[in-house]
């Protein structure tokens, strides 16, 4: 396919969602063209049941390190609660974002143009930064947030700042560790290759007890987090997914997971099963957690009690 050729589906973006959308379109018998440039920043991922099912349907397997669930600790590293997803038949995988990207790129068969899109019309025309214009015969799947021009229905900049990093040590080989107490919040995820991913905010003393004082050398600079949710996902032939549609609070772990499920459903029967109002409900739930967790032990423990139910587990796994 030449650079000026049309395709049934044009996918805008350079990350894992763009690769997955192109793969899914081709498995549906459509021609796909990816348009995008740049490298998404490195971070850890927790793939939940909904995403794992979508990956297995389209690749035959899913990458990452299987984990039993989440083990919550207080600031003194004393156990609070264990949310055992495996006991309820649900799965959780931990991996680097780059590992998922490599997994998909190795299996990618779609044509691609390494250029940024700067404009897209509801009729399916995509203009590139070099002036070329491409047209999708059926659909444009946009995963690039920079192309969303309208104001989001909901947008919130979190008060907390997080620091992310990868530490060459595995603290718990079976569970994600979540340190949740007044003045501190951290999540530690066992990764393939004998390392742990880390995101922390507030007092890092409890995490230093796990990894030692050399921890600071593995942490990146503070990152401000913003959550948002737009309204309608579809406008004409254009469908916005992933961070083009919403960015969820990291407590939920459902941003990329839900986007994979949406893309899978889109090319299965044309539906957008995860309606925008439900995505906004996830964002609002993350804001509630941001306000509640760590503020008072009883409120924190109530949150874990509600999560440790059949519905709560399915909600975390992306299967409400």
C-alpha positions as CSV (number, residue, x, y, z in Angstrom):
1,X,0.0,0.0,0.0
2,X,1.4,3.4,-0.9
3,X,1.4,6.4,1.3
4,X,-1.5,8.0,-0.6
5,X,-3.8,4.9,-0.7
6,X,-7.1,4.7,1.0
7,X,-8.0,2.0,3.5
8,X,-11.2,0.7,5.0
9,X,-9.9,1.8,8.4
10,X,-7.3,4.4,9.3
11,X,-5.9,4.1,12.8
12,X,-4.4,7.3,14.3
13,X,-1.7,6.7,16.9
14,X,1.7,5.2,17.6
15,X,1.0,3.1,20.8
16,X,-0.4,-0.2,21.8
17,X,-4.0,0.7,21.2
18,X,-3.2,1.8,17.6
19,X,-1.5,-1.5,17.0
20,X,-4.4,-3.5,18.5
21,X,-7.0,-1.5,16.5
22,X,-5.2,-2.3,13.2
23,X,-4.9,-5.9,14.1
24,X,-8.5,-6.1,15.1
25,X,-9.6,-4.4,11.8
26,X,-7.7,-6.9,9.7
27,X,-9.1,-9.9,11.6
28,X,-12.5,-8.5,10.7
29,X,-11.6,-8.7,7.0
30,X,-10.9,-5.0,6.6
31,X,-7.8,-3.2,5.3
32,X,-6.1,-1.1,7.9
33,X,-3.5,1.8,7.7
34,X,-1.8,3.1,10.8
35,X,-0.7,6.7,11.0
36,X,1.4,7.9,13.9
37,X,4.8,8.9,15.1
38,X,6.6,9.1,18.4
39,X,7.2,6.7,21.4
40,X,4.8,6.6,24.3
41,X,6.5,7.0,27.7
42,X,7.5,3.9,29.7
43,X,5.3,2.8,32.5
44,X,3.9,-0.3,34.1
45,X,0.6,-1.9,33.2
46,X,-1.8,-4.1,35.0
47,X,-3.8,-6.1,32.5
48,X,-7.2,-7.2,33.9
49,X,-9.5,-9.9,32.7
50,X,-11.3,-7.9,30.1
51,X,-8.0,-6.9,28.4
52,X,-6.5,-10.4,28.7
53,X,-9.6,-11.9,26.9
54,X,-9.4,-9.4,24.1
55,X,-5.6,-10.0,23.6
56,X,-6.1,-13.8,23.6
57,X,-9.0,-13.6,21.1
58,X,-6.8,-11.6,18.7
59,X,-3.3,-12.9,19.3
60,X,-3.8,-16.3,20.8
61,X,-2.0,-15.4,24.0
62,X,-1.5,-12.5,26.4
63,X,1.9,-11.2,27.7
64,X,2.9,-10.4,31.2
65,X,3.5,-12.0,34.6
66,X,0.4,-13.6,36.1
67,X,-0.5,-12.3,39.6
68,X,-3.1,-13.6,42.1
69,X,-4.5,-10.2,43.1
70,X,-3.8,-7.2,45.4
71,X,-2.4,-7.2,48.9
72,X,-3.0,-4.0,50.8
73,X,-0.6,-2.9,53.6
74,X,-0.5,0.1,56.0
75,X,2.4,2.4,56.4
76,X,4.1,-0.1,58.8
77,X,3.8,-2.8,56.1
78,X,1.2,-4.6,58.2
79,X,-1.4,-6.5,56.1
80,X,-4.8,-4.9,55.8
81,X,-6.6,-7.0,53.2
82,X,-5.9,-9.4,50.3
83,X,-8.1,-9.0,47.2
84,X,-7.7,-12.5,45.6
85,X,-8.9,-12.2,42.0
86,X,-7.5,-15.7,41.2
87,X,-9.8,-17.3,43.8
88,X,-12.8,-15.9,41.9
89,X,-11.5,-17.1,38.6
90,X,-10.2,-13.7,37.5
91,X,-6.8,-12.9,36.2
92,X,-4.2,-10.0,36.5
93,X,-1.0,-9.7,34.6
94,X,1.8,-7.2,35.2
95,X,4.3,-6.0,32.6
96,X,6.0,-2.9,31.1
97,X,4.3,-0.9,28.6
98,X,7.2,-1.4,26.2
99,X,6.8,-5.1,26.5
100,X,3.2,-4.9,25.4
101,X,4.2,-2.7,22.5
102,X,6.9,-5.2,21.4
103,X,4.5,-8.1,21.7
104,X,2.0,-6.3,19.4
105,X,4.7,-4.9,17.0
106,X,6.1,-8.4,16.4
107,X,2.7,-9.6,15.2
108,X,1.7,-6.4,13.3
109,X,0.9,-6.9,9.6
110,X,-0.8,-3.5,8.9
111,X,0.6,-0.9,6.5
112,X,1.9,2.2,8.4
113,X,2.9,5.8,7.8
114,X,5.3,7.3,10.3
115,X,3.8,10.8,10.4
116,X,1.6,12.7,12.8
117,X,-2.0,13.5,12.0
118,X,-3.0,17.1,12.6
119,X,-6.6,17.1,11.6
120,X,-9.5,14.6,11.1
121,X,-13.0,15.2,9.8
122,X,-16.2,13.4,10.6
123,X,-16.3,12.2,7.0
124,X,-13.2,10.1,7.6
125,X,-10.5,12.4,6.0
126,X,-7.2,12.6,7.8
127,X,-4.7,15.3,7.1
128,X,-1.0,14.6,7.9
129,X,1.5,17.1,9.1
130,X,3.2,17.1,5.7
131,X,0.0,18.2,4.0
132,X,-1.1,14.9,2.6
133,X,-4.8,13.9,3.1
134,X,-5.9,10.3,3.4
135,X,-9.5,9.0,3.5
136,X,-10.9,6.0,5.3
137,X,-13.6,4.1,3.4
138,X,-15.4,3.0,6.6
139,X,-13.9,4.3,9.8
140,X,-11.2,6.3,11.5
141,X,-10.1,5.0,14.9
142,X,-8.4,7.8,16.8
143,X,-6.1,7.0,19.8
144,X,-4.3,10.3,19.8
145,X,-5.5,12.7,22.4
146,X,-4.1,15.7,20.6
147,X,-6.8,15.5,18.0
148,X,-9.7,16.0,20.4
149,X,-10.5,19.7,20.0
150,X,-13.7,20.0,22.1
151,X,-13.7,20.5,25.8
152,X,-14.1,17.3,27.9
153,X,-17.3,16.8,29.8
154,X,-15.2,16.1,32.9
155,X,-11.6,17.1,33.6
156,X,-9.8,17.0,36.9
157,X,-6.1,17.6,37.9
158,X,-5.3,15.5,40.9
159,X,-3.7,17.1,44.0
160,X,-1.3,14.2,44.3
161,X,2.0,13.9,42.4
162,X,3.3,10.5,41.6
163,X,6.8,9.2,41.1
164,X,7.3,6.2,38.8
165,X,10.2,3.8,38.5
166,X,11.4,0.2,38.1
167,X,13.5,-1.4,40.9
168,X,15.7,-4.5,40.2
169,X,14.1,-6.6,43.0
170,X,10.9,-8.6,43.4
171,X,9.2,-8.0,46.8
172,X,6.2,-10.3,46.3
173,X,6.1,-12.7,43.5
174,X,2.4,-13.4,43.6
175,X,0.6,-10.1,44.5
176,X,0.5,-6.5,43.7
177,X,1.4,-4.7,46.9
178,X,-0.6,-1.6,47.7
179,X,0.6,0.6,50.6
180,X,-2.3,2.8,51.7
181,X,-2.2,4.9,54.8
182,X,-2.4,8.5,55.8
183,X,0.3,10.5,54.1
184,X,1.4,7.8,51.7
185,X,0.2,5.7,48.8
186,X,2.2,3.3,46.7
187,X,1.7,0.4,44.4
188,X,4.4,-2.2,43.8
189,X,3.9,-4.6,40.8
190,X,6.1,-7.7,40.2
191,X,7.4,-7.6,36.7
192,X,8.9,-10.3,34.4
193,X,12.7,-10.3,34.5
194,X,13.2,-10.0,38.2
195,X,12.1,-6.4,38.8
196,X,9.3,-4.5,40.4
197,X,7.4,-1.5,39.1
198,X,6.6,1.3,41.5
199,X,4.3,4.3,41.7
200,X,4.2,6.3,44.9
201,X,3.1,9.6,46.3
202,X,3.5,11.3,49.6
203,X,5.9,9.8,52.2
204,X,8.1,7.1,50.6
205,X,9.5,5.8,53.9
206,X,7.4,2.6,53.8
207,X,8.6,1.9,50.3
208,X,12.2,2.4,51.4
209,X,11.7,-0.3,54.0
210,X,11.0,-2.6,51.1
211,X,13.8,-1.6,48.7
212,X,16.3,0.2,50.8
213,X,17.5,3.8,50.6
214,X,18.9,3.3,47.1
215,X,15.2,3.4,46.0
216,X,15.5,7.1,45.1
217,X,17.9,6.4,42.3
218,X,15.2,4.4,40.5
219,X,12.4,6.9,40.8
220,X,11.6,9.4,38.1
221,X,10.6,13.1,38.7
222,X,7.2,13.9,40.2
223,X,4.3,13.6,37.7
224,X,1.0,15.4,37.9
225,X,-1.9,13.3,36.9
226,X,-5.0,14.5,35.0
227,X,-8.2,12.6,34.5
228,X,-10.9,13.4,31.9
229,X,-13.9,12.1,30.0
230,X,-15.3,13.4,26.8
231,X,-18.9,12.9,25.7
232,X,-19.9,10.9,22.6
233,X,-17.2,8.5,21.4
234,X,-18.4,8.5,17.8
235,X,-18.7,11.4,15.5
236,X,-19.5,10.5,11.9
237,X,-16.9,7.9,10.8
238,X,-14.5,8.8,13.6
239,X,-14.4,6.8,16.8
240,X,-12.3,8.1,19.7
241,X,-10.8,5.5,22.1
242,X,-8.2,5.4,24.8
243,X,-6.8,8.7,25.9
244,X,-8.5,10.4,23.0
245,X,-11.7,9.6,24.9
246,X,-10.8,9.3,28.5
247,X,-8.0,9.1,31.0
248,X,-8.9,7.4,34.2
249,X,-7.4,7.7,37.7
250,X,-4.6,5.1,38.1
251,X,-6.3,3.6,41.1
252,X,-8.9,2.0,38.8
253,X,-6.3,0.4,36.5
254,X,-8.9,0.5,33.7
255,X,-7.7,3.0,31.1
256,X,-5.9,0.8,28.6
257,X,-7.9,-2.2,29.7
258,X,-11.3,-0.7,28.9
259,X,-9.9,0.8,25.6
260,X,-8.8,-2.7,24.4
261,X,-12.3,-4.1,25.2
262,X,-14.0,-1.2,23.4
263,X,-11.9,-1.7,20.3
264,X,-12.6,-5.5,20.4
265,X,-16.3,-4.9,20.6
266,X,-16.3,-2.2,17.9
267,X,-15.0,-4.7,15.3
268,X,-17.0,-7.6,16.7
269,X,-20.5,-6.1,16.2
270,X,-20.0,-2.4,15.7
271,X,-21.1,-1.6,19.2
272,X,-19.5,0.7,21.8
273,X,-20.5,-1.4,24.8
274,X,-18.7,0.8,27.3
275,X,-20.9,3.9,27.0
276,X,-19.3,7.3,27.7
277,X,-21.4,7.8,30.8
278,X,-20.0,4.5,32.3
279,X,-16.5,5.7,31.5
280,X,-17.2,9.0,33.3
281,X,-18.5,6.9,36.2
282,X,-15.1,5.2,36.4
283,X,-13.4,8.6,36.4
284,X,-15.7,9.8,39.2
285,X,-15.0,6.6,41.1
286,X,-11.3,7.3,40.8
287,X,-11.8,10.9,42.1
288,X,-13.8,9.4,45.1
289,X,-10.9,7.1,45.8
290,X,-8.5,10.0,45.6
291,X,-10.4,11.8,48.2
292,X,-11.2,8.8,50.5
293,X,-8.2,6.5,50.6
294,X,-5.8,7.2,53.3
295,X,-7.9,10.0,54.9
296,X,-9.3,7.8,57.6
297,X,-8.6,4.1,58.4
298,X,-12.3,3.2,58.6
299,X,-13.0,4.8,55.2
300,X,-10.1,3.1,53.7
301,X,-11.1,-0.3,55.1
302,X,-14.6,0.2,53.9
303,X,-13.3,0.7,50.4
304,X,-11.4,-2.6,50.6
305,X,-14.5,-4.4,52.0
306,X,-16.6,-3.2,49.1
307,X,-14.0,-4.2,46.7
308,X,-13.7,-7.7,48.2
309,X,-17.1,-8.8,46.9
310,X,-18.1,-10.6,43.7
311,X,-19.3,-7.4,42.1
312,X,-16.3,-5.4,43.3
313,X,-13.9,-8.0,41.9
314,X,-15.6,-8.0,38.6
315,X,-15.6,-4.2,38.5
316,X,-11.8,-4.2,39.1
317,X,-11.4,-6.9,36.4
318,X,-13.4,-4.8,33.9
319,X,-16.4,-7.1,33.9
320,X,-19.3,-5.1,35.6
